[in-house]
Amino acid sequence: MREIDSKIPIELPLAFFYFFYFSLVGVYVIFMPKVLLSFGYSKAEIGIVYAAAPFMRFLIPFIFRRFITLDHKVFLISLVLMLLGSLVFLGTIEDFWSYLIANLLFGAAMGISLPYVETISLHKLSKNRYGKVRLYGSIGFTVIALWLGKVLTVPYEALYYLLAMVFFTLLSGAVIAHIDRDTKMETLEENKSFSLLIYPWFWLSLFLMQVSFGGFYNFFTIYETAHSISLEITSWLWSFGVICEIIMLYFQGPLLQRNLLTIIKAATLITAIRWLILYLFPDSLPLTFASQSLHAVSFALYHTAAISYVFTLYTQKKLAQQFFLGIAFGLGGSVGALLAGQIYGENMFLIEAIIALLAFVTLFGHARRKKQSTSGADSYDH
């Protein structure tokens, strides 16, 4: 079995995992809000549902910091829980409270699985190679967006696709766990020394940046179709953004050799401009496509630079990635979803632009704080 393991390049199962994981994210983010509308959910209820999973991703790292070590067995359990959660969706979607509880289970599992794989990728792959493997997630997202945008007619079909993508994510994750089963894990004692308060301004910026994505992730489809753009064209808008993301992931290697904090600042400012375009020109298809092209920077480049930067800040690598997902996509995504459900309307993306601008400003506080640090490891910027 060891000989077989050595013949399987880690890039292959990682690529499959990213492809299917972000395919399920595509179903969940692009199409499920519209499905919930068809079942009579209000926009505020959709915001609450889409706050549930991110909130669990926020709580999970605090549990792992005190009580659990993230190893290959825990990773496999999380994938099984994702599958169970997607099965429960089928029987609960017509009842708000039951479906909300199922989303809590689903979100907790997601808060474990992706940080595990991201840490393995950052350990095993160079920055240049990471982007070329991670882009398979973007391809999966694009494929499912285009396919379902064309064929989806019955609301329950989206749930069946979600279940299938989770199943294939489990299979590819099982291969990764088998290959990585002997990797030395961080101990609970090491994890207990982890502190967010060392770099508070940086974590605040991550949080605000993802809050600003609340309207986009949860209401972009509804927002565009409300401005006379068809669901099929909206799926092309999603896909175009991800195609730009794929191009960036493939070619971003040389950029990531530069100062990561500077890249994060630039990407955050560009994100504020992106939301401002959507606010000012909601009916303009060319300008909406232009705003989607900025996804290459506001998601792809920002995400890789941020997780690489976090990887250099802490010795507890897996826990740091869990907190990255928890603070940003967890707490930030949860608050962003709730806020978007409340502010949905003509001014939604104006508010999102202001929040992204605040995320940009707080990075200067982090830079000053970090400059004062006398630790060689903590002052590493690239």
C-alpha positions as CSV (number, residue, x, y, z in Angstrom):
1,M,0.0,0.0,0.0
2,R,2.9,2.4,0.7
3,E,4.3,1.8,-2.8
4,I,0.8,2.7,-4.2
5,D,0.7,5.9,-2.1
6,S,4.1,7.0,-3.4
7,K,2.9,6.7,-7.0
8,I,-0.1,8.9,-6.5
9,P,1.0,12.6,-6.8
10,I,-0.7,14.6,-4.1
11,E,-1.7,17.2,-6.8
12,L,-4.2,14.8,-8.3
13,P,-6.5,14.1,-5.3
14,L,-6.1,17.8,-4.3
15,A,-7.3,18.9,-7.8
16,F,-10.3,16.5,-7.6
17,F,-11.2,17.7,-4.1
18,Y,-11.1,21.4,-5.1
19,F,-13.1,20.6,-8.3
20,F,-16.0,18.9,-6.4
21,Y,-15.8,21.0,-3.3
22,F,-16.2,24.2,-5.2
23,S,-18.8,22.7,-7.5
24,L,-21.0,22.1,-4.4
25,V,-20.2,25.6,-3.2
26,G,-21.5,26.8,-6.7
27,V,-24.8,25.0,-6.3
28,Y,-25.1,26.2,-2.7
29,V,-24.3,29.9,-3.4
30,I,-25.6,30.5,-6.9
31,F,-28.8,28.5,-7.1
32,M,-30.0,27.6,-3.7
33,P,-31.1,31.2,-2.8
34,K,-33.3,31.2,-5.8
35,V,-34.6,27.8,-4.9
36,L,-35.5,29.1,-1.4
37,L,-37.4,31.9,-2.9
38,S,-39.5,29.4,-4.8
39,F,-40.3,27.7,-1.5
40,G,-41.7,30.9,-0.1
41,Y,-38.7,32.0,2.0
42,S,-38.5,35.8,2.5
43,K,-35.2,37.6,1.7
44,A,-34.6,38.1,5.5
45,E,-35.0,34.3,6.0
46,I,-32.6,33.6,3.2
47,G,-30.1,35.9,4.9
48,I,-30.6,33.9,8.2
49,V,-30.1,30.6,6.5
50,Y,-27.0,31.7,4.7
51,A,-25.6,33.1,8.0
52,A,-26.0,29.6,9.7
53,A,-23.2,27.7,7.9
54,P,-20.6,30.6,8.1
55,F,-21.4,31.0,11.8
56,M,-20.6,27.4,12.5
57,R,-17.3,27.8,10.5
58,F,-16.5,30.7,13.0
59,L,-17.2,28.6,16.1
60,I,-15.4,25.4,15.0
61,P,-11.8,26.8,15.4
62,F,-12.4,27.8,19.0
63,I,-13.5,24.2,19.8
64,F,-10.4,22.8,18.0
65,R,-8.1,25.2,19.8
66,R,-9.2,23.7,23.2
67,F,-10.3,20.1,22.6
68,I,-9.6,18.5,19.2
69,T,-6.6,18.0,17.0
70,L,-7.4,18.2,13.2
71,D,-6.0,15.0,11.8
72,H,-7.0,12.8,8.8
73,K,-9.6,10.9,10.9
74,V,-11.4,14.1,12.0
75,F,-11.2,15.3,8.4
76,L,-13.0,12.2,7.1
77,I,-15.7,12.5,9.8
78,S,-16.3,16.1,8.6
79,L,-16.8,14.9,5.0
80,V,-19.3,12.2,6.2
81,L,-21.2,14.9,8.1
82,M,-21.3,17.1,5.0
83,L,-22.9,14.2,3.2
84,L,-25.4,13.6,6.0
85,G,-26.2,17.3,6.0
86,S,-26.9,17.4,2.3
87,L,-29.2,14.4,2.7
88,V,-31.1,16.1,5.5
89,F,-31.6,19.1,3.2
90,L,-33.9,16.9,1.0
91,G,-36.4,16.3,3.8
92,T,-36.2,19.7,5.5
93,I,-36.1,22.4,2.8
94,E,-39.8,23.2,3.0
95,D,-39.6,24.0,6.7
96,F,-37.5,27.0,7.6
97,W,-36.4,25.9,11.1
98,S,-35.5,22.3,10.2
99,Y,-33.6,23.5,7.1
100,L,-31.8,26.1,9.3
101,I,-30.6,23.3,11.7
102,A,-29.4,21.2,8.8
103,N,-27.4,24.2,7.6
104,L,-25.7,24.4,11.0
105,L,-24.5,20.8,10.6
106,F,-23.4,21.4,7.0
107,G,-21.5,24.5,8.0
108,A,-19.7,22.9,10.9
109,A,-18.4,20.1,8.5
110,M,-17.3,22.7,6.0
111,G,-15.3,24.5,8.7
112,I,-13.2,21.4,9.2
113,S,-12.7,20.0,5.7
114,L,-11.4,22.9,3.7
115,P,-8.7,24.2,6.2
116,Y,-7.3,20.7,6.4
117,V,-6.9,20.5,2.6
118,E,-5.6,24.1,2.3
119,T,-2.9,23.4,4.9
120,I,-1.8,20.3,3.0
121,S,-1.6,22.3,-0.2
122,L,0.5,25.1,1.3
123,H,2.8,22.5,2.9
124,K,3.3,20.3,-0.2
125,L,3.1,22.8,-3.1
126,S,5.0,25.9,-4.1
127,K,3.1,29.2,-4.3
128,N,3.1,28.9,-8.1
129,R,2.0,25.2,-8.1
130,Y,-0.7,25.9,-5.5
131,G,-2.5,28.3,-7.8
132,K,-2.4,25.8,-10.7
133,V,-4.0,23.1,-8.5
134,R,-6.4,25.4,-6.7
135,L,-7.8,26.6,-10.1
136,Y,-9.6,23.2,-10.5
137,G,-11.9,24.4,-7.8
138,S,-12.7,27.5,-10.0
139,I,-13.2,25.2,-12.9
140,G,-15.7,23.1,-10.9
141,F,-17.6,26.2,-9.9
142,T,-17.8,27.4,-13.5
143,V,-18.9,24.1,-14.9
144,I,-21.7,23.7,-12.4
145,A,-22.8,27.4,-12.8
146,L,-23.1,27.0,-16.6
147,W,-24.7,23.6,-16.5
148,L,-27.4,24.4,-13.9
149,G,-28.0,27.8,-15.4
150,K,-29.0,26.0,-18.5
151,V,-30.9,22.9,-17.3
152,L,-32.3,23.7,-13.8
153,T,-36.1,23.8,-14.0
154,V,-37.3,22.0,-10.8
155,P,-36.1,23.3,-7.4
156,Y,-35.3,19.9,-6.0
157,E,-32.9,19.2,-8.9
158,A,-30.4,21.7,-7.3
159,L,-30.5,19.5,-4.1
160,Y,-29.7,16.4,-6.1
161,Y,-26.7,18.1,-7.7
162,L,-25.5,19.3,-4.3
163,L,-25.7,15.8,-2.9
164,A,-23.8,14.3,-5.8
165,M,-21.0,16.9,-5.5
166,V,-20.7,16.3,-1.8
167,F,-20.4,12.5,-2.4
168,F,-17.5,13.0,-4.9
169,T,-15.9,15.5,-2.5
170,L,-15.9,12.7,0.1
171,L,-14.3,10.2,-2.2
172,S,-11.4,12.5,-3.2
173,G,-11.0,13.6,0.4
174,A,-10.7,10.0,1.5
175,V,-7.7,9.6,-0.9
176,I,-6.1,12.8,0.5
177,A,-6.6,11.6,4.1
178,H,-5.0,8.2,3.2
179,I,-1.9,9.7,1.6
180,D,-1.5,12.3,4.5
181,R,-2.3,9.9,7.4
182,D,1.2,9.9,8.8
183,T,1.8,13.7,8.8
184,K,2.7,15.0,12.2
185,M,-0.2,17.0,13.7
186,E,0.0,20.1,15.9
187,T,-0.6,19.2,19.5
188,L,-3.4,20.6,21.7
189,E,-0.7,22.3,23.8
190,E,0.7,24.1,20.8
191,N,-2.8,25.1,19.7
192,K,-3.7,26.5,23.1
193,S,-1.0,29.2,22.6
194,F,-2.6,30.4,19.5
195,S,-3.9,34.0,19.8
196,L,-5.8,36.3,17.5
197,L,-4.9,39.3,19.6
198,I,-1.3,39.4,18.3
199,Y,-2.6,40.7,15.0
200,P,-6.1,42.2,15.8
201,W,-6.2,44.7,12.9
202,F,-5.4,42.0,10.3
203,W,-8.2,39.7,11.6
204,L,-10.6,42.7,11.6
205,S,-9.7,43.4,8.0
206,L,-10.4,39.8,7.0
207,F,-13.7,39.9,8.7
208,L,-14.8,43.2,7.1
209,M,-13.7,42.1,3.7
210,Q,-16.0,39.0,3.8
211,V,-18.8,41.0,5.3
212,S,-18.7,43.1,2.1
213,F,-19.2,39.9,0.0
214,G,-22.5,39.2,1.8
215,G,-24.6,40.9,-0.9
216,F,-22.7,39.3,-3.7
217,Y,-22.6,35.7,-2.5
218,N,-26.2,35.6,-1.3
219,F,-28.1,38.1,-3.5
220,F,-26.2,38.7,-6.7
221,T,-28.4,36.3,-8.6
222,I,-31.6,37.9,-7.2
223,Y,-30.2,41.4,-7.7
224,E,-29.3,40.9,-11.3
225,T,-32.5,39.1,-12.3
226,A,-34.4,41.9,-10.6
227,H,-32.7,44.3,-13.0
228,S,-34.0,42.5,-16.1
229,I,-31.0,40.1,-16.6
230,S,-32.0,36.5,-17.2
231,L,-31.0,33.6,-14.9
232,E,-28.9,32.1,-17.8
233,I,-27.1,35.4,-18.4
234,T,-26.5,35.7,-14.6
235,S,-25.0,32.3,-14.6
236,W,-22.7,33.5,-17.3
237,L,-21.8,36.5,-15.2
238,W,-20.8,34.1,-12.3
239,S,-18.9,32.0,-14.7
240,F,-17.0,34.9,-16.3
241,G,-15.9,36.0,-12.9
242,V,-14.6,32.5,-12.2
243,I,-12.9,32.3,-15.6
244,C,-11.0,35.5,-14.7
245,E,-10.2,33.9,-11.3
246,I,-8.8,30.8,-13.0
247,I,-6.5,32.9,-15.2
248,M,-5.2,34.7,-12.1
249,L,-4.7,31.5,-10.2
250,Y,-2.6,30.1,-13.1
251,F,-0.4,33.2,-13.6
252,Q,-0.3,34.7,-10.1
253,G,2.9,32.9,-9.0
254,P,5.4,35.7,-9.8
255,L,3.1,38.3,-8.0
256,L,3.1,36.2,-4.8
257,Q,6.9,36.5,-4.6
258,R,6.3,40.2,-3.7
259,N,5.2,41.7,-0.5
260,L,2.0,39.8,0.4
261,L,0.6,42.5,2.7
262,T,0.8,45.1,-0.2
263,I,-1.0,42.6,-2.5
264,I,-3.8,42.2,0.2
265,K,-4.2,46.0,0.5
266,A,-4.5,46.5,-3.3
267,A,-7.0,43.6,-3.6
268,T,-9.1,45.0,-0.8
269,L,-9.3,48.5,-2.4
270,I,-10.2,47.0,-5.8
271,T,-13.0,45.1,-4.1
272,A,-14.5,48.4,-2.9
273,I,-14.4,49.7,-6.5
274,R,-16.0,46.5,-7.7
275,W,-19.0,46.9,-5.4
276,L,-19.3,50.6,-6.3
277,I,-19.6,49.6,-10.0
278,L,-22.5,47.2,-9.2
279,Y,-24.2,50.0,-7.2
280,L,-23.9,52.7,-9.9
281,F,-24.6,50.6,-13.0
282,P,-26.9,47.7,-12.0
283,D,-28.6,47.6,-15.5
284,S,-25.4,47.8,-17.5
285,L,-24.4,44.4,-18.7
286,P,-20.9,45.5,-20.0
287,L,-20.1,47.2,-16.7
288,T,-21.4,44.2,-14.7
289,F,-19.1,42.0,-16.7
290,A,-16.3,44.5,-16.0
291,S,-17.1,44.3,-12.2
292,Q,-17.0,40.5,-12.5
293,S,-13.6,40.6,-14.1
294,L,-12.3,42.1,-10.8
295,H,-13.1,38.7,-9.2
296,A,-9.6,37.7,-10.4
297,V,-8.1,40.2,-7.9
298,S,-10.8,40.5,-5.1
299,F,-11.1,36.7,-4.7
300,A,-8.3,34.7,-6.4
301,L,-5.3,37.0,-5.7
302,Y,-6.6,38.2,-2.4
303,H,-7.4,34.6,-1.2
304,T,-4.0,33.1,-2.1
305,A,-2.1,36.1,-0.7
306,A,-4.1,36.1,2.5
307,I,-3.8,32.3,3.3
308,S,-0.1,32.5,2.4
309,Y,0.3,35.5,4.7
310,V,-1.5,33.7,7.6
311,F,0.7,30.6,6.9
312,T,3.8,32.8,7.7
313,L,2.3,34.4,10.8
314,Y,1.7,31.3,13.0
315,T,3.4,28.1,13.8
316,Q,0.0,26.4,14.3
317,K,-0.6,26.0,10.5
318,K,-3.9,24.0,10.4
319,L,-5.4,25.9,13.3
320,A,-4.4,29.2,11.6
321,Q,-6.2,28.1,8.4
322,Q,-9.3,27.1,10.4
323,F,-9.3,30.6,12.0
324,F,-8.8,32.2,8.6
325,L,-11.9,30.4,7.3
326,G,-13.7,30.9,10.6
327,I,-13.1,34.7,11.0
328,A,-13.3,35.5,7.3
329,F,-15.8,33.2,5.6
330,G,-17.3,32.2,8.9
331,L,-18.1,35.2,11.0
332,G,-17.6,37.6,8.2
333,G,-19.8,35.5,5.9
334,S,-22.5,35.1,8.6
335,V,-22.7,38.8,9.4
336,G,-22.5,39.6,5.7
337,A,-25.4,37.3,4.9
338,L,-27.5,38.7,7.8
339,L,-26.7,42.3,6.8
340,A,-27.4,41.7,3.1
341,G,-30.8,40.2,4.0
342,Q,-31.7,43.4,5.9
343,I,-30.2,46.0,3.5
344,Y,-31.1,44.3,0.2
345,G,-32.2,47.0,-2.3
346,E,-30.8,49.7,-4.5
347,N,-28.2,50.8,-1.9
348,M,-26.9,47.3,-0.9
349,F,-23.7,47.4,-3.0
350,L,-23.0,51.0,-1.9
351,I,-22.9,49.8,1.7
352,E,-20.8,46.8,0.7
353,A,-18.3,49.2,-1.0
354,I,-18.0,51.3,2.2
355,I,-17.4,48.1,4.3
356,A,-14.6,47.0,1.9
357,L,-13.1,50.4,2.1
358,L,-13.0,50.1,6.0
359,A,-11.3,46.7,5.5
360,F,-8.6,48.5,3.4
361,V,-8.1,51.2,6.1
362,T,-7.6,48.7,8.9
363,L,-4.7,47.0,7.1
364,F,-2.7,50.2,7.7
365,G,-3.2,49.6,11.5
366,H,-2.0,46.1,11.1
367,A,1.1,47.3,9.1
368,R,2.0,49.7,11.9
369,R,1.5,47.1,14.6
370,K,3.6,44.5,12.7
371,K,6.4,47.0,12.1
372,Q,6.7,47.4,15.8
373,S,7.2,43.7,16.4
374,T,10.8,42.7,17.3
375,S,10.3,39.0,16.5
376,G,12.0,37.9,13.3
377,A,9.3,35.3,12.5
378,D,6.4,37.7,13.2
379,S,7.9,40.4,11.0
380,Y,8.1,38.2,7.9
381,D,6.0,39.8,5.1
382,H,6.5,37.7,2.1
